[in-house]
Amino acid sequence: MAPMGIRLSPLGVAVFCLLGLGVLYHLYSGFLAGRFSIFGLGGEPGGAAGPAADGTTVDLRELLAVSVLAAVRGGEEVRRVRESNALHEKSKGKTREGADDKMTSGDVLSNRKMFYLLKTAFPSVQINTEEHVDAADQEVILWDHNIPEDILKEITTPKEVPAESVTVWIDPLDATQEYTEDLRQYVTTMVCVAVNGKPVLGVIHKPFSEYTAWAMVDGGSNVKARTSYNEKTPRIVVSRSHSGMVKQVALQTFGNQTTILPAGGAGYKVLALLDVPDKSQEKADLYIHVTYIKKWDICAGNAILKALGGHMTTLSGEEISYTGSDGVDGGLLASIRMNHQALVKKLPDLEKTGHK
């Protein structure tokens, strides 16, 4: 008997073709989504880009290399805008202390370079940044996967962590007020990586002297602590905007020989505690801040100090978590090679001042 054939009606053929087209469409759209995610275009541009909880991991050594590159690239924009004197300065509003919260073209252009370089290289990690990135400004900035020799020398093996545990904090221009006043020595660009809320990678770059400090907790660093610090009558670096507030309590706590060093920028203040080969960098023994501060201002410095055996806490001695809200209300105290908890106990009046 001859085999029986299967005959489809014209309607059946049409249905079969439509089903085939549907399968092809879903396969192709999934492929495109994957390709766009590789280039960092899958997330919503802006102040934060969320992680993908898909079990992927990232290598902290590679993330450090990209963070250093991002800080340098952002710094190039900061320097170019300042030297062209095309700041286009405007106010984003008022700070809690009533001062103008300034923004310039340097902030915006640096942020764009830093954000998209990190987002393109690591599309699955959470990125928090001080400035908003408009959708119209998004660009693909590729990393060549080159890890600098100084990082390879200090960190000899990869360090993998779950991508969903990582939060990146970007400060594209620290010390914007001083930037507008042409006080260039205070200006930095910074990147910090926190894992489960704990700071583990920090990069602080000074665009105008082209000095970059970086460190990884339990990894390595290109910067070190100084050989000695004065704990009895310390030089205390504080914000230019409220140096008098700190001075009153510091003199009461440490005596009349204490020196108060007003300075701009949290990144600059942390570097003041370290052995930095930069002639424009002043030196201090302690860093104290008594008012509200944003986490992108302090995360990189916290990571570097922690990697070198130092400490950065609130004025009451609490560790700072780099998840959740973007600010810290309890002020901060930063030290290295000192008895940090003893310092915390010495400053009860300052803690109260910081909560006014």
C-alpha positions as CSV (number, residue, x, y, z in Angstrom):
1,M,0.0,0.0,0.0
2,A,1.4,3.4,-0.9
3,P,2.0,5.7,2.1
4,M,-0.7,8.2,2.9
5,G,0.3,11.8,2.5
6,I,-0.7,14.6,4.8
7,R,-2.5,17.4,3.1
8,L,-3.0,20.8,4.7
9,S,-5.7,23.2,3.8
10,P,-4.7,26.8,2.9
11,L,-5.9,27.9,6.3
12,G,-3.7,25.3,8.0
13,V,-0.7,26.4,6.0
14,A,-1.3,30.0,7.1
15,V,-1.6,29.0,10.8
16,F,1.6,27.0,10.5
17,C,3.5,29.9,9.0
18,L,2.3,32.3,11.6
19,L,3.4,30.0,14.4
20,G,6.9,29.7,12.8
21,L,7.2,33.5,12.5
22,G,6.2,33.9,16.1
23,V,9.0,31.5,17.3
24,L,11.6,33.3,15.1
25,Y,10.5,36.7,16.4
26,H,10.9,35.7,20.1
27,L,14.3,34.1,19.4
28,Y,15.5,37.2,17.6
29,S,14.2,39.7,20.1
30,G,15.9,37.7,22.9
31,F,19.2,37.8,21.0
32,L,18.9,41.6,20.5
33,A,18.1,42.1,24.2
34,G,21.3,40.2,25.1
35,R,23.4,42.2,22.7
36,F,22.1,45.5,24.0
37,S,22.7,44.5,27.6
38,I,26.3,43.7,26.7
39,F,26.7,47.4,25.6
40,G,25.1,48.7,28.7
41,L,22.0,50.0,27.0
42,G,19.5,47.8,28.7
43,G,19.1,49.8,31.9
44,E,17.4,53.1,32.6
45,P,20.0,55.9,32.4
46,G,20.0,58.2,35.4
47,G,21.2,58.4,39.0
48,A,21.2,54.6,39.4
49,A,21.3,51.5,37.2
50,G,20.1,48.3,38.8
51,P,21.7,44.8,38.8
52,A,20.5,41.7,37.1
53,A,19.9,38.9,39.6
54,D,20.9,36.1,37.2
55,G,23.8,34.5,39.1
56,T,26.5,36.3,37.1
57,T,29.8,37.2,38.9
58,V,32.3,40.1,38.4
59,D,36.0,40.1,39.0
60,L,36.9,42.8,41.5
61,R,40.3,43.2,40.0
62,E,38.8,44.0,36.6
63,L,36.3,46.3,38.3
64,L,39.2,48.1,39.9
65,A,41.0,48.6,36.6
66,V,37.8,50.0,35.0
67,S,37.2,52.2,38.1
68,V,40.7,53.7,37.8
69,L,40.2,54.3,34.0
70,A,36.7,55.9,34.7
71,A,38.1,58.3,37.3
72,V,40.9,59.3,34.9
73,R,38.5,59.8,31.9
74,G,36.1,61.8,34.1
75,G,39.1,63.9,35.3
76,E,40.0,64.7,31.7
77,E,36.6,66.2,31.2
78,V,36.8,68.1,34.5
79,R,40.2,69.6,33.6
80,R,39.1,70.4,30.0
81,V,36.0,72.3,31.1
82,R,37.9,74.3,33.8
83,E,40.7,75.2,31.5
84,S,38.3,76.4,28.8
85,N,36.4,78.4,31.4
86,A,33.1,77.0,30.1
87,L,31.7,75.9,33.4
88,H,28.0,76.8,32.7
89,E,27.4,76.9,36.4
90,K,24.0,76.5,37.9
91,S,22.4,75.5,41.2
92,K,20.5,72.2,41.8
93,G,18.9,73.7,44.9
94,K,20.0,74.2,48.5
95,T,22.0,71.9,50.7
96,R,20.7,71.2,54.2
97,E,22.9,74.0,55.5
98,G,21.3,76.5,53.1
99,A,24.2,76.8,50.6
100,D,23.8,76.5,46.8
101,D,24.3,72.9,45.6
102,K,26.2,73.8,42.5
103,M,26.6,71.9,39.2
104,T,28.8,72.6,36.2
105,S,29.5,71.2,32.7
106,G,32.5,69.5,34.4
107,D,30.1,67.5,36.6
108,V,27.8,66.5,33.8
109,L,30.5,65.5,31.2
110,S,32.6,63.7,33.8
111,N,29.6,61.8,35.0
112,R,28.6,60.7,31.5
113,K,32.1,59.3,30.7
114,M,32.4,57.6,34.1
115,F,28.9,56.1,34.2
116,Y,28.9,54.7,30.7
117,L,32.4,53.3,30.8
118,L,31.5,51.4,34.0
119,K,28.0,50.4,32.8
120,T,29.3,49.2,29.4
121,A,32.0,47.0,31.1
122,F,29.7,45.8,33.9
123,P,26.1,46.0,32.8
124,S,24.8,43.7,35.6
125,V,26.0,45.8,38.6
126,Q,24.1,48.5,40.5
127,I,25.6,52.0,39.8
128,N,24.7,55.0,42.0
129,T,26.0,58.4,40.8
130,E,25.6,62.0,41.9
131,E,24.4,63.4,38.6
132,H,21.6,62.3,36.4
133,V,22.4,61.0,32.9
134,D,19.8,61.8,30.3
135,A,18.7,59.1,27.8
136,A,19.7,61.3,24.9
137,D,23.3,61.5,26.3
138,Q,23.9,57.7,26.5
139,E,27.0,56.4,24.7
140,V,28.9,53.2,24.4
141,I,32.4,53.5,25.9
142,L,34.3,50.3,25.5
143,W,37.0,48.9,27.9
144,D,39.9,47.1,26.2
145,H,40.2,44.6,29.1
146,N,43.7,45.8,29.9
147,I,44.6,45.6,33.6
148,P,47.4,48.0,34.4
149,E,50.7,46.5,35.6
150,D,50.6,48.2,39.0
151,I,47.3,46.5,39.8
152,L,48.5,43.1,38.5
153,K,51.6,43.4,40.7
154,E,49.6,44.0,43.8
155,I,46.6,41.8,43.1
156,T,47.9,38.6,41.4
157,T,44.7,36.6,41.1
158,P,41.1,37.4,40.1
159,K,38.6,38.0,42.9
160,E,35.1,36.9,41.8
161,V,31.9,38.1,43.7
162,P,28.2,37.8,42.8
163,A,27.2,40.8,40.6
164,E,24.0,41.3,42.6
165,S,26.1,42.0,45.8
166,V,28.0,44.9,44.1
167,T,27.1,48.6,44.4
168,V,29.2,51.1,42.6
169,W,29.3,54.8,43.8
170,I,30.5,57.5,41.5
171,D,31.4,61.1,42.3
172,P,32.2,62.7,39.0
173,L,33.4,65.9,40.5
174,D,34.1,66.3,44.2
175,A,34.5,69.9,45.5
176,T,32.3,71.6,42.9
177,Q,32.1,74.8,45.0
178,E,35.9,75.0,45.0
179,Y,36.0,74.1,41.3
180,T,33.9,77.2,40.5
181,E,36.3,79.3,42.6
182,D,39.3,77.8,40.7
183,L,40.7,76.2,43.8
184,R,41.9,73.2,41.7
185,Q,43.9,71.4,44.4
186,Y,40.7,70.3,46.2
187,V,39.0,68.7,43.1
188,T,38.8,64.9,42.7
189,T,36.9,62.3,40.8
190,M,36.0,59.1,42.7
191,V,34.8,55.6,42.3
192,C,33.9,53.2,45.0
193,V,32.8,49.6,45.0
194,A,30.8,48.1,47.9
195,V,30.1,44.4,48.3
196,N,27.0,43.7,50.5
197,G,27.2,47.3,51.7
198,K,30.9,47.1,52.7
199,P,33.4,49.3,50.9
200,V,36.1,47.1,49.2
201,L,37.5,49.2,46.3
202,G,38.3,52.9,46.3
203,V,39.8,55.2,43.6
204,I,40.5,58.9,44.2
205,H,41.9,60.8,41.2
206,K,43.2,64.4,41.2
207,P,42.6,65.8,37.7
208,F,44.9,68.8,37.9
209,S,48.0,67.0,39.3
210,E,47.0,63.7,37.6
211,Y,47.6,61.7,40.8
212,T,45.5,58.6,41.4
213,A,45.2,56.6,44.6
214,W,43.6,53.2,44.6
215,A,43.2,50.4,47.0
216,M,41.4,47.0,47.5
217,V,40.5,45.7,50.9
218,D,42.5,42.4,51.4
219,G,44.0,43.0,48.0
220,G,46.6,45.8,47.6
221,S,47.1,49.5,47.0
222,N,49.3,52.1,45.3
223,V,49.2,54.4,48.4
224,K,50.2,54.0,52.0
225,A,49.8,55.5,55.4
226,R,52.4,57.9,56.7
227,T,54.9,56.7,59.3
228,S,53.6,58.8,62.2
229,Y,50.5,60.7,63.3
230,N,50.0,63.2,66.2
231,E,47.2,61.8,68.4
232,K,47.6,64.3,71.3
233,T,47.5,67.6,69.4
234,P,46.4,66.5,65.9
235,R,46.0,68.6,62.7
236,I,42.3,68.1,61.9
237,V,41.1,68.6,58.4
238,V,37.5,69.8,58.1
239,S,35.1,71.3,55.6
240,R,35.7,75.0,54.7
241,S,32.0,75.7,55.2
242,H,31.9,74.9,58.9
243,S,35.5,74.9,60.3
244,G,34.5,77.2,63.2
245,M,31.9,74.6,64.4
246,V,34.6,71.9,64.6
247,K,37.3,74.2,65.9
248,Q,35.4,75.1,69.1
249,V,34.9,71.4,70.2
250,A,38.3,70.3,68.9
251,L,40.2,72.8,71.0
252,Q,38.2,71.8,74.0
253,T,38.9,68.1,73.4
254,F,42.6,68.2,72.3
255,G,43.8,71.5,73.7
256,N,45.0,74.9,72.3
257,Q,47.8,73.3,70.3
258,T,45.4,71.6,67.9
259,T,45.5,72.9,64.3
260,I,42.3,73.1,62.3
261,L,42.8,72.8,58.5
262,P,39.8,74.0,56.4
263,A,39.7,72.2,53.0
264,G,37.3,71.4,50.2
265,G,36.3,68.0,49.0
266,A,36.0,64.7,50.9
267,G,38.4,63.0,48.6
268,Y,41.1,65.6,49.3
269,K,40.5,65.3,53.0
270,V,41.1,61.5,53.0
271,L,44.3,61.9,51.0
272,A,45.4,64.4,53.6
273,L,45.7,61.5,56.0
274,L,48.0,59.5,53.7
275,D,51.5,59.5,52.3
276,V,50.7,61.2,49.0
277,P,53.5,62.4,46.6
278,D,51.6,65.5,45.5
279,K,53.0,68.9,46.4
280,S,49.5,70.5,46.4
281,Q,48.3,68.0,49.1
282,E,48.2,69.2,52.7
283,K,48.7,66.7,55.5
284,A,46.4,66.1,58.5
285,D,46.1,63.6,61.4
286,L,42.3,63.4,61.6
287,Y,39.3,64.1,59.3
288,I,36.1,65.2,61.0
289,H,32.8,66.1,59.4
290,V,29.8,67.2,61.5
291,T,26.9,67.5,59.1
292,Y,25.0,65.4,56.6
293,I,27.1,64.0,53.8
294,K,26.4,61.9,50.7
295,K,27.8,58.4,50.3
296,W,29.4,59.0,46.9
297,D,31.5,61.7,48.7
298,I,33.0,59.3,51.2
299,C,32.8,55.7,50.0
300,A,36.1,55.7,48.0
301,G,38.0,57.2,50.9
302,N,36.4,54.8,53.3
303,A,37.5,51.8,51.1
304,I,41.1,53.2,50.8
305,L,41.4,53.8,54.6
306,K,40.0,50.4,55.4
307,A,42.4,48.7,53.0
308,L,45.3,50.4,54.8
309,G,44.1,49.5,58.3
310,G,42.4,52.8,59.0
311,H,38.8,53.7,59.9
312,M,35.9,55.9,58.8
313,T,32.8,55.8,61.0
314,T,30.0,58.1,62.1
315,L,30.9,60.4,65.0
316,S,29.3,57.8,67.3
317,G,31.6,55.0,66.0
318,E,29.1,53.2,63.7
319,E,30.2,51.6,60.5
320,I,28.7,53.2,57.4
321,S,26.7,50.9,55.1
322,Y,26.8,51.7,51.4
323,T,23.4,50.4,50.5
324,G,19.9,51.9,50.8
325,S,19.8,55.7,51.2
326,D,22.5,57.9,49.6
327,G,23.3,59.9,52.6
328,V,24.8,59.8,56.2
329,D,23.3,61.8,59.0
330,G,25.7,61.1,61.8
331,G,28.8,63.0,60.6
332,L,32.0,61.1,60.3
333,L,35.4,60.6,61.9
334,A,38.3,59.2,59.8
335,S,41.7,58.1,61.2
336,I,44.6,55.8,60.5
337,R,47.2,54.3,62.8
338,M,45.3,55.7,65.8
339,N,43.0,54.2,68.5
340,H,39.8,55.1,66.6
341,Q,37.3,54.1,69.3
342,A,39.3,56.1,71.9
343,L,38.9,59.1,69.6
344,V,35.2,58.5,69.3
345,K,34.8,58.5,73.1
346,K,36.7,61.8,73.2
347,L,34.2,63.6,71.0
348,P,30.7,63.3,72.6
349,D,30.0,67.0,72.3
350,L,31.0,67.0,68.6
351,E,28.5,64.2,67.9
352,K,25.7,66.3,69.4
353,T,26.8,69.2,67.3
354,G,26.6,67.1,64.2
355,H,22.9,66.3,64.8
356,K,21.7,69.8,65.1
